[in-house]
Amino acid sequence: MVEVVACAVGRFGDGGPWVGFAPTLDDTYALVTVGADGDARSVRAEADDLIALAIAYFLDDLAEPPEELAATHGDIGALVRHLAELEGEPDRRRRLGEAVDAVDDGLAADVVVGRLSLCLEGGEEPVARLARRSAELLAGEDEPHASRGRSSSE
């Protein structure tokens, strides 16, 4: 069995659950959350989940993730690039392309966050979305294809 390691973006409080993403074997990404007890849950990520993760990476709203799993600037660039390549709506694809350029060019965090924010389709704040989705996953309230496991980092 192939095990894919998740990239952690941040924690909800010191020692609290962390949230991140992992590539899947079907060329998509999973939203991953690991509870304080090490219980890992994942579900196929929606585009707004991944954009929210990218925004959270550039904000200081979440506590530091586990160092050994922390997402890198390159991980976030690959994530946003993947979204841009798969986006079918031309205007959103253009906005995602501009966000990719901002990430790749190392522009200031507020500029990157601004460009990524223009790509969100829902009205929910990015960190609030991640907190809600993580809580749903940890409570087992998400889609039936959610998966469970133990995190090797906890």
C-alpha atoms as an extended CHARMM CRD file, in Angstrom:
* protein
*
       154  EXT
         1         1  MET       CA              0.0000000000        0.0000000000        0.0000000000  PROA      1               0.0000000000
         2         2  VAL       CA              1.2960000000        3.4480000000       -0.9200000000  PROA      2               0.0000000000
         3         3  GLU       CA              1.1930000000        6.0100000000        1.8680000000  PROA      3               0.0000000000
         4         4  VAL       CA              1.1520000000        9.6730000000        0.9080000000  PROA      4               0.0000000000
         5         5  VAL       CA              2.3770000000       12.1360000000        3.5090000000  PROA      5               0.0000000000
         6         6  ALA       CA              0.1660000000       15.1500000000        4.1390000000  PROA      6               0.0000000000
         7         7  CYS       CA              1.4210000000       18.7280000000        4.1900000000  PROA      7               0.0000000000
         8         8  ALA       CA              0.2460000000       20.5420000000        7.3260000000  PROA      8               0.0000000000
         9         9  VAL       CA             -0.6860000000       24.2120000000        7.0010000000  PROA      9               0.0000000000
        10        10  GLY       CA             -1.5230000000       25.0770000000       10.5990000000  PROA      10              0.0000000000
        11        11  ARG       CA             -3.0770000000       24.1430000000       13.9230000000  PROA      11              0.0000000000
        12        12  PHE       CA             -6.2520000000       25.3610000000       15.5660000000  PROA      12              0.0000000000
        13        13  GLY       CA             -4.5610000000       26.4980000000       18.7650000000  PROA      13              0.0000000000
        14        14  ASP       CA             -1.3380000000       25.2610000000       20.3360000000  PROA      14              0.0000000000
        15        15  GLY       CA             -1.4630000000       21.4730000000       20.4500000000  PROA      15              0.0000000000
        16        16  GLY       CA             -4.8700000000       21.4330000000       18.7710000000  PROA      16              0.0000000000
        17        17  PRO       CA             -5.9030000000       19.6590000000       15.5860000000  PROA      17              0.0000000000
        18        18  TRP       CA             -3.9740000000       20.5140000000       12.4700000000  PROA      18              0.0000000000
        19        19  VAL       CA             -5.2400000000       20.9350000000        8.9220000000  PROA      19              0.0000000000
        20        20  GLY       CA             -3.5040000000       20.4120000000        5.6110000000  PROA      20              0.0000000000
        21        21  PHE       CA             -3.6420000000       18.6060000000        2.3060000000  PROA      21              0.0000000000
        22        22  ALA       CA             -2.3140000000       15.5350000000        0.5530000000  PROA      22              0.0000000000
        23        23  PRO       CA             -2.1490000000       14.5700000000       -3.1150000000  PROA      23              0.0000000000
        24        24  THR       CA             -4.2770000000       11.5770000000       -4.0270000000  PROA      24              0.0000000000
        25        25  LEU       CA             -3.6810000000        8.7930000000       -6.5150000000  PROA      25              0.0000000000
        26        26  ASP       CA             -6.4640000000       10.0860000000       -8.7800000000  PROA      26              0.0000000000
        27        27  ASP       CA             -4.7130000000       13.4450000000       -9.4270000000  PROA      27              0.0000000000
        28        28  THR       CA             -6.7390000000       15.4210000000       -6.9090000000  PROA      28              0.0000000000
        29        29  TYR       CA             -6.0690000000       16.5670000000       -3.3700000000  PROA      29              0.0000000000
        30        30  ALA       CA             -7.5260000000       15.5510000000       -0.0370000000  PROA      30              0.0000000000
        31        31  LEU       CA             -8.3010000000       17.8680000000        2.8280000000  PROA      31              0.0000000000
        32        32  VAL       CA             -6.5930000000       16.3130000000        5.8550000000  PROA      32              0.0000000000
        33        33  THR       CA             -7.0990000000       17.0300000000        9.5230000000  PROA      33              0.0000000000
        34        34  VAL       CA             -5.4920000000       15.3330000000       12.4890000000  PROA      34              0.0000000000
        35        35  GLY       CA             -7.0060000000       15.6630000000       15.9440000000  PROA      35              0.0000000000
        36        36  ALA       CA             -5.0310000000       16.2500000000       19.1130000000  PROA      36              0.0000000000
        37        37  ASP       CA             -5.2850000000       12.4890000000       19.7460000000  PROA      37              0.0000000000
        38        38  GLY       CA             -3.5530000000       11.7090000000       16.4020000000  PROA      38              0.0000000000
        39        39  ASP       CA             -6.7630000000       10.5720000000       14.6860000000  PROA      39              0.0000000000
        40        40  ALA       CA             -6.3190000000       11.4810000000       10.9970000000  PROA      40              0.0000000000
        41        41  ARG       CA             -9.3040000000       12.1140000000        8.7420000000  PROA      41              0.0000000000
        42        42  SER       CA             -9.3790000000       13.0570000000        5.0790000000  PROA      42              0.0000000000
        43        43  VAL       CA            -11.8820000000       13.7540000000        2.3510000000  PROA      43              0.0000000000
        44        44  ARG       CA            -11.6460000000       14.8250000000       -1.2820000000  PROA      44              0.0000000000
        45        45  ALA       CA            -10.9740000000       18.5630000000       -1.1470000000  PROA      45              0.0000000000
        46        46  GLU       CA            -13.1700000000       21.0980000000       -2.8750000000  PROA      46              0.0000000000
        47        47  ALA       CA            -11.4150000000       23.9110000000       -4.7610000000  PROA      47              0.0000000000
        48        48  ASP       CA            -12.3870000000       26.4310000000       -2.0550000000  PROA      48              0.0000000000
        49        49  ASP       CA            -10.8590000000       24.1230000000        0.6010000000  PROA      49              0.0000000000
        50        50  LEU       CA             -7.5340000000       24.2090000000       -1.2040000000  PROA      50              0.0000000000
        51        51  ILE       CA             -7.6720000000       27.9530000000       -1.8140000000  PROA      51              0.0000000000
        52        52  ALA       CA             -8.4950000000       28.4590000000        1.8780000000  PROA      52              0.0000000000
        53        53  LEU       CA             -5.4580000000       26.3370000000        2.8110000000  PROA      53              0.0000000000
        54        54  ALA       CA             -3.2350000000       28.4140000000        0.5260000000  PROA      54              0.0000000000
        55        55  ILE       CA             -4.5630000000       31.6360000000        2.0610000000  PROA      55              0.0000000000
        56        56  ALA       CA             -4.0850000000       30.2710000000        5.6000000000  PROA      56              0.0000000000
        57        57  TYR       CA             -0.4600000000       29.4450000000        4.7400000000  PROA      57              0.0000000000
        58        58  PHE       CA              0.2150000000       33.1450000000        4.1300000000  PROA      58              0.0000000000
        59        59  LEU       CA             -1.7530000000       34.4070000000        7.1430000000  PROA      59              0.0000000000
        60        60  ASP       CA             -0.7570000000       34.2200000000       10.8040000000  PROA      60              0.0000000000
        61        61  ASP       CA             -4.2270000000       33.1400000000       11.9390000000  PROA      61              0.0000000000
        62        62  LEU       CA             -3.3100000000       29.5060000000       12.6850000000  PROA      62              0.0000000000
        63        63  ALA       CA             -0.7080000000       28.1480000000       15.0860000000  PROA      63              0.0000000000
        64        64  GLU       CA              2.4010000000       26.5470000000       13.6250000000  PROA      64              0.0000000000
        65        65  PRO       CA              1.8550000000       23.0540000000       12.1940000000  PROA      65              0.0000000000
        66        66  PRO       CA              3.9990000000       20.0430000000       13.1420000000  PROA      66              0.0000000000
        67        67  GLU       CA              7.4370000000       21.0040000000       11.8380000000  PROA      67              0.0000000000
        68        68  GLU       CA              8.1240000000       17.6630000000       10.1640000000  PROA      68              0.0000000000
        69        69  LEU       CA              4.9020000000       17.9600000000        8.1130000000  PROA      69              0.0000000000
        70        70  ALA       CA              4.8320000000       21.7220000000        7.5000000000  PROA      70              0.0000000000
        71        71  ALA       CA              3.8940000000       22.7490000000        3.9660000000  PROA      71              0.0000000000
        72        72  THR       CA              6.5560000000       24.6740000000        2.0660000000  PROA      72              0.0000000000
        73        73  HSD       CA              6.2050000000       27.6210000000       -0.2810000000  PROA      73              0.0000000000
        74        74  GLY       CA              6.8150000000       25.1490000000       -3.1240000000  PROA      74              0.0000000000
        75        75  ASP       CA              4.0220000000       22.8680000000       -1.8890000000  PROA      75              0.0000000000
        76        76  ILE       CA              1.5890000000       25.7940000000       -1.9030000000  PROA      76              0.0000000000
        77        77  GLY       CA              2.7440000000       26.8690000000       -5.3660000000  PROA      77              0.0000000000
        78        78  ALA       CA              2.1460000000       23.3520000000       -6.7100000000  PROA      78              0.0000000000
        79        79  LEU       CA             -1.2800000000       23.2500000000       -5.0790000000  PROA      79              0.0000000000
        80        80  VAL       CA             -2.4340000000       26.5490000000       -6.6140000000  PROA      80              0.0000000000
        81        81  ARG       CA             -0.9000000000       25.6290000000       -9.9900000000  PROA      81              0.0000000000
        82        82  HSD       CA             -2.8280000000       22.3420000000       -9.9300000000  PROA      82              0.0000000000
        83        83  LEU       CA             -6.0760000000       24.2200000000       -9.2860000000  PROA      83              0.0000000000
        84        84  ALA       CA             -5.3710000000       26.6500000000      -12.1300000000  PROA      84              0.0000000000
        85        85  GLU       CA             -4.6380000000       23.8370000000      -14.5800000000  PROA      85              0.0000000000
        86        86  LEU       CA             -7.8830000000       22.0050000000      -13.8010000000  PROA      86              0.0000000000
        87        87  GLU       CA            -10.2020000000       25.0100000000      -13.5580000000  PROA      87              0.0000000000
        88        88  GLY       CA            -12.8100000000       24.9730000000      -16.3310000000  PROA      88              0.0000000000
        89        89  GLU       CA            -14.2400000000       28.4670000000      -15.8700000000  PROA      89              0.0000000000
        90        90  PRO       CA            -12.0340000000       30.9190000000      -17.8460000000  PROA      90              0.0000000000
        91        91  ASP       CA            -12.2850000000       33.9160000000      -15.4860000000  PROA      91              0.0000000000
        92        92  ARG       CA            -11.5080000000       31.8590000000      -12.3890000000  PROA      92              0.0000000000
        93        93  ARG       CA             -8.6540000000       30.1370000000      -14.2540000000  PROA      93              0.0000000000
        94        94  ARG       CA             -7.1910000000       33.5590000000      -15.0800000000  PROA      94              0.0000000000
        95        95  ARG       CA             -7.4620000000       34.6650000000      -11.4250000000  PROA      95              0.0000000000
        96        96  LEU       CA             -5.8260000000       31.4250000000      -10.2760000000  PROA      96              0.0000000000
        97        97  GLY       CA             -3.0540000000       31.9980000000      -12.8300000000  PROA      97              0.0000000000
        98        98  GLU       CA             -2.4450000000       35.4370000000      -11.3460000000  PROA      98              0.0000000000
        99        99  ALA       CA             -2.2910000000       33.8570000000       -7.8900000000  PROA      99              0.0000000000
       100       100  VAL       CA              0.2370000000       31.2900000000       -9.1750000000  PROA      100             0.0000000000
       101       101  ASP       CA              2.3820000000       34.1460000000      -10.4930000000  PROA      101             0.0000000000
       102       102  ALA       CA              2.1940000000       35.9280000000       -7.1220000000  PROA      102             0.0000000000
       103       103  VAL       CA              3.2740000000       32.7740000000       -5.2620000000  PROA      103             0.0000000000
       104       104  ASP       CA              6.0310000000       31.9250000000       -7.7570000000  PROA      104             0.0000000000
       105       105  ASP       CA              7.3480000000       35.5000000000       -7.8200000000  PROA      105             0.0000000000
       106       106  GLY       CA              7.5350000000       35.6230000000       -4.0230000000  PROA      106             0.0000000000
       107       107  LEU       CA              5.2880000000       38.6710000000       -3.7700000000  PROA      107             0.0000000000
       108       108  ALA       CA              4.3250000000       39.9830000000       -0.3450000000  PROA      108             0.0000000000
       109       109  ALA       CA              1.9230000000       37.7970000000        1.6330000000  PROA      109             0.0000000000
       110       110  ASP       CA             -0.8590000000       40.4060000000        1.5220000000  PROA      110             0.0000000000
       111       111  VAL       CA             -0.6550000000       40.5280000000       -2.2820000000  PROA      111             0.0000000000
       112       112  VAL       CA             -0.7840000000       36.7200000000       -2.5450000000  PROA      112             0.0000000000
       113       113  VAL       CA             -3.7090000000       36.5550000000       -0.0950000000  PROA      113             0.0000000000
       114       114  GLY       CA             -5.5200000000       39.2500000000       -2.0790000000  PROA      114             0.0000000000
       115       115  ARG       CA             -5.1380000000       37.3690000000       -5.3460000000  PROA      115             0.0000000000
       116       116  LEU       CA             -6.1210000000       34.0440000000       -3.8030000000  PROA      116             0.0000000000
       117       117  SER       CA             -9.1500000000       35.6310000000       -2.1110000000  PROA      117             0.0000000000
       118       118  LEU       CA            -10.4580000000       36.6930000000       -5.5280000000  PROA      118             0.0000000000
       119       119  CYS       CA            -10.5760000000       32.9910000000       -6.4570000000  PROA      119             0.0000000000
       120       120  LEU       CA            -12.8990000000       31.9290000000       -3.6260000000  PROA      120             0.0000000000
       121       121  GLU       CA            -16.4730000000       31.2810000000       -4.6940000000  PROA      121             0.0000000000
       122       122  GLY       CA            -18.1380000000       30.8920000000       -1.2910000000  PROA      122             0.0000000000
       123       123  GLY       CA            -18.6320000000       33.7800000000        1.0960000000  PROA      123             0.0000000000
       124       124  GLU       CA            -17.0380000000       31.9940000000        4.0620000000  PROA      124             0.0000000000
       125       125  GLU       CA            -13.7990000000       33.3240000000        5.5560000000  PROA      125             0.0000000000
       126       126  PRO       CA            -10.9210000000       30.9220000000        4.7110000000  PROA      126             0.0000000000
       127       127  VAL       CA             -9.8670000000       30.0410000000        8.2830000000  PROA      127             0.0000000000
       128       128  ALA       CA            -13.5120000000       29.7120000000        9.3870000000  PROA      128             0.0000000000
       129       129  ARG       CA            -14.0830000000       27.3390000000        6.4680000000  PROA      129             0.0000000000
       130       130  LEU       CA            -11.0750000000       25.2300000000        7.4590000000  PROA      130             0.0000000000
       131       131  ALA       CA            -12.1810000000       25.1370000000       11.1050000000  PROA      131             0.0000000000
       132       132  ARG       CA            -15.6910000000       24.0530000000       10.1030000000  PROA      132             0.0000000000
       133       133  ARG       CA            -14.5070000000       21.4100000000        7.6430000000  PROA      133             0.0000000000
       134       134  SER       CA            -11.9600000000       20.0460000000       10.1380000000  PROA      134             0.0000000000
       135       135  ALA       CA            -14.5540000000       19.8300000000       12.8990000000  PROA      135             0.0000000000
       136       136  GLU       CA            -16.9240000000       18.0000000000       10.5330000000  PROA      136             0.0000000000
       137       137  LEU       CA            -14.2200000000       15.5320000000        9.5560000000  PROA      137             0.0000000000
       138       138  LEU       CA            -13.1350000000       14.8460000000       13.1200000000  PROA      138             0.0000000000
       139       139  ALA       CA            -16.7650000000       14.3600000000       14.1590000000  PROA      139             0.0000000000
       140       140  GLY       CA            -17.3200000000       11.9770000000       11.2320000000  PROA      140             0.0000000000
       141       141  GLU       CA            -19.9550000000       14.2780000000        9.7130000000  PROA      141             0.0000000000
       142       142  ASP       CA            -18.4670000000       14.5980000000        6.2380000000  PROA      142             0.0000000000
       143       143  GLU       CA            -19.1170000000       12.6630000000        3.0470000000  PROA      143             0.0000000000
       144       144  PRO       CA            -19.2110000000        8.8730000000        3.1200000000  PROA      144             0.0000000000
       145       145  HSD       CA            -15.8690000000        8.6600000000        1.2760000000  PROA      145             0.0000000000
       146       146  ALA       CA            -13.9700000000       10.2550000000        4.1480000000  PROA      146             0.0000000000
       147       147  SER       CA            -11.1350000000        8.0810000000        5.3660000000  PROA      147             0.0000000000
       148       148  ARG       CA             -9.6870000000        7.5480000000        8.8170000000  PROA      148             0.0000000000
       149       149  GLY       CA             -6.2040000000        6.7160000000        9.9750000000  PROA      149             0.0000000000
       150       150  ARG       CA             -3.5290000000        7.4520000000       12.5240000000  PROA      150             0.0000000000
       151       151  SER       CA             -0.9430000000       10.1340000000       12.0070000000  PROA      151             0.0000000000
       152       152  SER       CA              2.6350000000        8.9900000000       12.3580000000  PROA      152             0.0000000000
       153       153  SER       CA              3.6330000000       12.4690000000       13.5680000000  PROA      153             0.0000000000
       154       154  GLU       CA              1.5390000000       12.4780000000       16.7310000000  PROA      154             0.0000000000
